[in-house]
Amino acid sequence: GSIRAQASQSLINQTDPESISLAIDASDISEPGRYLLPVRPVVPRGFVIFRFDPLEIEVDIIGGGLE
């Protein structure tokens, strides 16, 4: 994915690239199946997000589990 954001040069200089990411929340999924989940950008305070891609991602959850 990609994130287009803006921040002051000093904030950019002190920001670790690993602190910028895209995330999904699958915590409500409890059954196998195909889900379309929204993506959200995760950036440090002070960054302004212009756009990010993808906006959503398809996830396949395959059954199994512990018995």
The first five atom37 places (N, CA, C, CB, O) and aatype in JSON, in Angstrom:
{
  "aatype": [7, 15, 9, 1, 0, 5, 0, 15, 5, 15, 10, 9, 2, 5, 16, 3, 14, 6, 15, 9, 15, 10, 0, 9, 3, 0, 15, 3, 9, 15, 6, 14, 7, 1, 18, 10, 10, 14, 19, 1, 14, 19, 19, 14, 1, 7, 13, 19, 9, 13, 1, 13, 3, 14, 10, 6, 9, 6, 19, 3, 9, 9, 7, 7, 7, 10, 6],
  "atom_mask": [
    [1, 1, 1, 0, 1],
    [1, 1, 1, 1, 1],
    [1, 1, 1, 1, 1],
    [1, 1, 1, 1, 1],
    [1, 1, 1, 1, 1],
    [1, 1, 1, 1, 1],
    [1, 1, 1, 1, 1],
    [1, 1, 1, 1, 1],
    [1, 1, 1, 1, 1],
    [1, 1, 1, 1, 1],
    [1, 1, 1, 1, 1],
    [1, 1, 1, 1, 1],
    [1, 1, 1, 1, 1],
    [1, 1, 1, 1, 1],
    [1, 1, 1, 1, 1],
    [1, 1, 1, 1, 1],
    [1, 1, 1, 1, 1],
    [1, 1, 1, 1, 1],
    [1, 1, 1, 1, 1],
    [1, 1, 1, 1, 1],
    [1, 1, 1, 1, 1],
    [1, 1, 1, 1, 1],
    [1, 1, 1, 1, 1],
    [1, 1, 1, 1, 1],
    [1, 1, 1, 1, 1],
    [1, 1, 1, 1, 1],
    [1, 1, 1, 1, 1],
    [1, 1, 1, 1, 1],
    [1, 1, 1, 1, 1],
    [1, 1, 1, 1, 1],
    [1, 1, 1, 1, 1],
    [1, 1, 1, 1, 1],
    [1, 1, 1, 0, 1],
    [1, 1, 1, 1, 1],
    [1, 1, 1, 1, 1],
    [1, 1, 1, 1, 1],
    [1, 1, 1, 1, 1],
    [1, 1, 1, 1, 1],
    [1, 1, 1, 1, 1],
    [1, 1, 1, 1, 1],
    [1, 1, 1, 1, 1],
    [1, 1, 1, 1, 1],
    [1, 1, 1, 1, 1],
    [1, 1, 1, 1, 1],
    [1, 1, 1, 1, 1],
    [1, 1, 1, 0, 1],
    [1, 1, 1, 1, 1],
    [1, 1, 1, 1, 1],
    [1, 1, 1, 1, 1],
    [1, 1, 1, 1, 1],
    [1, 1, 1, 1, 1],
    [1, 1, 1, 1, 1],
    [1, 1, 1, 1, 1],
    [1, 1, 1, 1, 1],
    [1, 1, 1, 1, 1],
    [1, 1, 1, 1, 1],
    [1, 1, 1, 1, 1],
    [1, 1, 1, 1, 1],
    [1, 1, 1, 1, 1],
    [1, 1, 1, 1, 1],
    [1, 1, 1, 1, 1],
    [1, 1, 1, 1, 1],
    [1, 1, 1, 0, 1],
    [1, 1, 1, 0, 1],
    [1, 1, 1, 0, 1],
    [1, 1, 1, 1, 1],
    [1, 1, 1, 1, 1]
  ],
  "atom_positions": [
    [[0.81, -1.18, 0.0], [0.0, 0.0, 0.0], [0.86, 1.25, 0.0], [0.0, 0.0, 0.0], [2.09, 1.18, -0.01]],
    [[0.2, 2.38, 0.01], [0.93, 3.64, 0.04], [0.15, 4.67, 0.84], [1.19, 4.15, -1.39], [-1.07, 4.63, 0.92]],
    [[0.91, 5.6, 1.42], [0.33, 6.72, 2.17], [0.99, 7.99, 1.66], [0.53, 6.55, 3.72], [2.21, 8.05, 1.53]],
    [[0.19, 8.98, 1.37], [0.72, 10.3, 1.01], [0.36, 11.24, 2.15], [0.15, 10.81, -0.37], [-0.82, 11.48, 2.43]],
    [[1.39, 11.77, 2.8], [1.19, 12.61, 3.98], [2.18, 13.76, 3.97], [1.33, 11.78, 5.27], [3.15, 13.77, 3.21]],
    [[1.91, 14.72, 4.85], [2.78, 15.88, 4.98], [3.03, 16.15, 6.45], [2.16, 17.11, 4.29], [2.17, 15.93, 7.3]],
    [[4.25, 16.63, 6.75], [4.61, 17.02, 8.11], [5.78, 17.99, 8.02], [4.96, 15.77, 9.0], [6.39, 18.16, 6.96]],
    [[6.1, 18.6, 9.14], [7.26, 19.5, 9.16], [8.53, 18.67, 8.93], [7.35, 20.29, 10.51], [8.56, 17.48, 9.24]],
    [[9.55, 19.3, 8.41], [10.8, 18.59, 8.13], [11.4, 18.02, 9.42], [11.81, 19.53, 7.45], [11.94, 16.91, 9.4]],
    [[11.31, 18.75, 10.53], [11.86, 18.24, 11.78], [11.11, 17.0, 12.26], [11.83, 19.32, 12.86], [11.72, 16.07, 12.78]],
    [[9.79, 16.97, 12.08], [9.01, 15.79, 12.46], [9.36, 14.61, 11.55], [7.5, 16.08, 12.39], [9.49, 13.48, 12.02]],
    [[9.5, 14.88, 10.27], [9.9, 13.8, 9.35], [11.26, 13.24, 9.74], [9.94, 14.32, 7.89], [11.45, 12.02, 9.73]],
    [[12.2, 14.11, 10.07], [13.56, 13.67, 10.43], [13.58, 12.8, 11.68], [14.46, 14.87, 10.63], [14.43, 11.92, 11.81]],
    [[12.67, 13.04, 12.61], [12.69, 12.27, 13.86], [11.7, 11.1, 13.87], [12.39, 13.19, 15.02], [11.52, 10.43, 14.89]],
    [[11.05, 10.85, 12.73], [10.07, 9.77, 12.65], [10.7, 8.5, 12.09], [8.87, 10.19, 11.8], [11.33, 8.53, 11.03]],
    [[10.52, 7.41, 12.8], [10.98, 6.11, 12.34], [10.02, 5.6, 11.27], [11.09, 5.1, 13.54], [8.81, 5.57, 11.5]],
    [[10.52, 5.2, 10.11], [9.62, 4.74, 9.04], [8.67, 3.62, 9.48], [10.44, 4.26, 7.86], [7.57, 3.5, 8.94]],
    [[9.08, 2.8, 10.44], [8.22, 1.71, 10.92], [7.01, 2.22, 11.69], [9.02, 0.77, 11.79], [6.09, 1.45, 11.95]],
    [[6.99, 3.5, 12.06], [5.84, 4.04, 12.8], [4.74, 4.53, 11.85], [6.29, 5.18, 13.7], [3.72, 5.05, 12.31]],
    [[4.94, 4.35, 10.55], [3.94, 4.72, 9.55], [3.49, 3.44, 8.86], [4.52, 5.77, 8.51], [4.32, 2.7, 8.32]],
    [[2.19, 3.18, 8.88], [1.7, 1.92, 8.29], [0.23, 2.03, 7.92], [1.92, 0.76, 9.26], [-0.44, 3.02, 8.19]],
    [[-0.24, 0.97, 7.28], [-1.66, 0.79, 7.01], [-2.12, -0.39, 7.87], [-1.94, 0.53, 5.46], [-1.38, -1.36, 8.04]],
    [[-3.34, -0.31, 8.4], [-3.83, -1.35, 9.3], [-5.27, -1.68, 9.0], [-3.68, -0.91, 10.76], [-6.03, -0.87, 8.45]],
    [[-5.64, -2.91, 9.36], [-7.04, -3.33, 9.32], [-7.4, -3.86, 10.71], [-7.28, -4.42, 8.21], [-6.52, -4.3, 11.46]],
    [[-8.67, -3.82, 11.04], [-9.16, -4.35, 12.31], [-10.04, -5.55, 12.0], [-9.94, -3.27, 13.12], [-11.13, -5.41, 11.46]],
    [[-9.55, -6.73, 12.35], [-10.31, -7.96, 12.12], [-10.81, -8.55, 13.44], [-9.44, -9.0, 11.38], [-11.15, -9.73, 13.5]],
    [[-10.84, -7.74, 14.48], [-11.2, -8.25, 15.81], [-12.65, -8.73, 15.91], [-10.95, -7.19, 16.83], [-12.96, -9.53, 16.8]],
    [[-13.53, -8.26, 15.04], [-14.93, -8.68, 15.09], [-15.19, -9.97, 14.32], [-15.81, -7.59, 14.56], [-16.31, -10.49, 14.35]],
    [[-14.2, -10.48, 13.63], [-14.39, -11.69, 12.81], [-14.26, -12.92, 13.7], [-13.36, -11.75, 11.65], [-13.26, -13.12, 14.38]],
    [[-15.3, -13.74, 13.68], [-15.29, -14.96, 14.5], [-15.62, -16.21, 13.69], [-16.27, -14.82, 15.65], [-15.59, -17.32, 14.22]],
    [[-15.94, -16.04, 12.43], [-16.32, -17.17, 11.57], [-15.45, -17.19, 10.31], [-17.82, -17.09, 11.19], [-15.03, -16.13, 9.84]],
    [[-15.18, -18.37, 9.77], [-14.49, -18.43, 8.49], [-15.33, -17.75, 7.41], [-14.2, -19.89, 8.1], [-16.56, -17.7, 7.5]],
    [[-14.67, -17.23, 6.4], [-15.38, -16.58, 5.31], [-14.52, -15.54, 4.63], [0.0, 0.0, 0.0], [-13.34, -15.36, 4.95]],
    [[-15.12, -14.86, 3.69], [-14.45, -13.8, 2.94], [-15.0, -12.46, 3.44], [-14.66, -13.96, 1.39], [-16.22, -12.26, 3.48]],
    [[-14.12, -11.56, 3.8], [-14.5, -10.28, 4.37], [-13.83, -9.14, 3.62], [-14.16, -10.22, 5.86], [-12.67, -9.26, 3.21]],
    [[-14.54, -8.04, 3.46], [-13.99, -6.83, 2.88], [-13.83, -5.84, 4.04], [-14.92, -6.24, 1.72], [-14.82, -5.34, 4.58]],
    [[-12.58, -5.56, 4.41], [-12.31, -4.74, 5.59], [-11.73, -3.39, 5.2], [-11.35, -5.47, 6.53], [-10.92, -3.29, 4.29]],
    [[-12.16, -2.34, 5.9], [-11.59, -1.01, 5.62], [-10.15, -0.92, 6.13], [-12.45, 0.09, 6.27], [-9.8, -1.51, 7.15]],
    [[-9.34, -0.19, 5.4], [-7.95, 0.04, 5.76], [-7.86, 1.43, 6.38], [-6.99, -0.1, 4.51], [-8.55, 2.35, 5.94]],
    [[-7.02, 1.58, 7.39], [-6.81, 2.9, 7.97], [-5.32, 3.18, 8.07], [-7.48, 3.01, 9.37], [-4.53, 2.28, 8.37]],
    [[-4.94, 4.41, 7.83], [-3.53, 4.77, 7.96], [-3.17, 4.98, 9.44], [-3.22, 6.04, 7.15], [-3.98, 5.48, 10.22]],
    [[-1.97, 4.6, 9.8], [-1.45, 4.81, 11.15], [-0.21, 5.67, 11.0], [-1.14, 3.44, 11.89], [0.81, 5.22, 10.47]],
    [[-0.29, 6.91, 11.48], [0.84, 7.84, 11.39], [1.0, 8.56, 12.72], [0.64, 8.87, 10.23], [0.03, 8.68, 13.47]],
    [[2.19, 9.04, 13.02], [2.39, 9.79, 14.27], [1.6, 11.1, 14.25], [3.88, 10.08, 14.48], [1.27, 11.62, 13.19]],
    [[1.31, 11.6, 15.43], [0.64, 12.9, 15.58], [1.49, 13.97, 14.88], [0.42, 13.25, 17.09], [2.71, 13.98, 14.98]],
    [[0.8, 14.86, 14.17], [1.49, 15.94, 13.47], [1.55, 15.74, 11.97], [0.0, 0.0, 0.0], [1.84, 16.67, 11.23]],
    [[1.28, 14.51, 11.52], [1.24, 14.23, 10.08], [-0.18, 14.51, 9.56], [1.66, 12.75, 9.79], [-1.16, 14.22, 10.24]],
    [[-0.27, 15.07, 8.38], [-1.54, 15.28, 7.71], [-1.61, 14.29, 6.56], [-1.7, 16.77, 7.21], [-0.73, 14.27, 5.7]],
    [[-2.64, 13.47, 6.53], [-2.79, 12.45, 5.49], [-3.58, 13.04, 4.33], [-3.5, 11.18, 6.05], [-4.67, 13.58, 4.52]],
    [[-3.01, 12.95, 3.13], [-3.7, 13.4, 1.93], [-4.47, 12.27, 1.28], [-2.7, 13.99, 0.94], [-5.61, 12.46, 0.85]],
    [[-3.86, 11.11, 1.21], [-4.55, 9.94, 0.67], [-3.76, 8.69, 1.03], [-4.74, 10.06, -0.89], [-2.58, 8.75, 1.39]],
    [[-4.44, 7.57, 0.91], [-3.8, 6.27, 1.11], [-4.5, 5.25, 0.25], [-3.83, 5.85, 2.62], [-5.65, 5.43, -0.15]],
    [[-3.79, 4.19, -0.03], [-4.3, 3.14, -0.92], [-3.73, 1.81, -0.47], [-3.94, 3.43, -2.4], [-2.52, 1.74, -0.23]],
    [[-4.5, 0.77, -0.35], [-5.9, 0.64, -0.71], [-6.81, 1.18, 0.39], [-6.24, -0.82, -0.99], [-6.39, 1.38, 1.53]],
    [[-8.06, 1.43, 0.02], [-9.05, 1.88, 0.98], [-9.69, 0.7, 1.73], [-10.13, 2.69, 0.28], [-10.18, 0.86, 2.84]],
    [[-9.66, -0.46, 1.11], [-10.18, -1.67, 1.73], [-9.41, -2.87, 1.18], [-11.71, -1.83, 1.48], [-8.77, -2.79, 0.13]],
    [[-9.49, -3.97, 1.91], [-8.77, -5.18, 1.51], [-9.67, -6.39, 1.76], [-7.42, -5.32, 2.28], [-10.4, -6.45, 2.75]],
    [[-9.61, -7.34, 0.85], [-10.39, -8.57, 0.99], [-9.54, -9.6, 1.72], [-10.85, -9.11, -0.4], [-8.39, -9.84, 1.36]],
    [[-10.13, -10.21, 2.75], [-9.42, -11.18, 3.58], [-10.22, -12.47, 3.59], [-9.2, -10.63, 5.02], [-11.43, -12.46, 3.81]],
    [[-9.54, -13.58, 3.36], [-10.16, -14.92, 3.48], [-9.73, -15.55, 4.79], [-9.77, -15.83, 2.28], [-8.54, -15.74, 5.03]],
    [[-10.69, -15.88, 5.63], [-10.42, -16.56, 6.9], [-10.81, -18.02, 6.69], [-11.22, -15.91, 8.11], [-11.95, -18.34, 6.35]],
    [[-9.86, -18.89, 6.91], [-10.06, -20.32, 6.69], [-10.27, -21.0, 8.04], [-8.86, -20.95, 5.93], [-9.53, -20.74, 8.99]],
    [[-11.27, -21.87, 8.12], [-11.59, -22.58, 9.36], [-10.48, -23.5, 9.79], [0.0, 0.0, 0.0], [-9.5, -23.71, 9.07]],
    [[-10.63, -24.03, 10.92], [-9.62, -24.91, 11.5], [-9.78, -24.84, 13.0], [0.0, 0.0, 0.0], [-10.66, -25.49, 13.58]],
    [[-8.96, -24.07, 13.61], [-9.1, -23.82, 15.05], [-8.7, -25.0, 15.9], [0.0, 0.0, 0.0], [-8.31, -26.05, 15.39]],
    [[-8.79, -24.8, 17.18], [-8.44, -25.83, 18.16], [-9.69, -26.53, 18.65], [-7.66, -25.23, 19.34], [-10.73, -25.9, 18.87]],
    [[-9.6, -27.82, 18.82], [-10.75, -28.57, 19.33], [-10.32, -29.46, 20.45], [-11.41, -29.41, 18.22], [-11.13, -30.18, 21.02]]
  ]
}
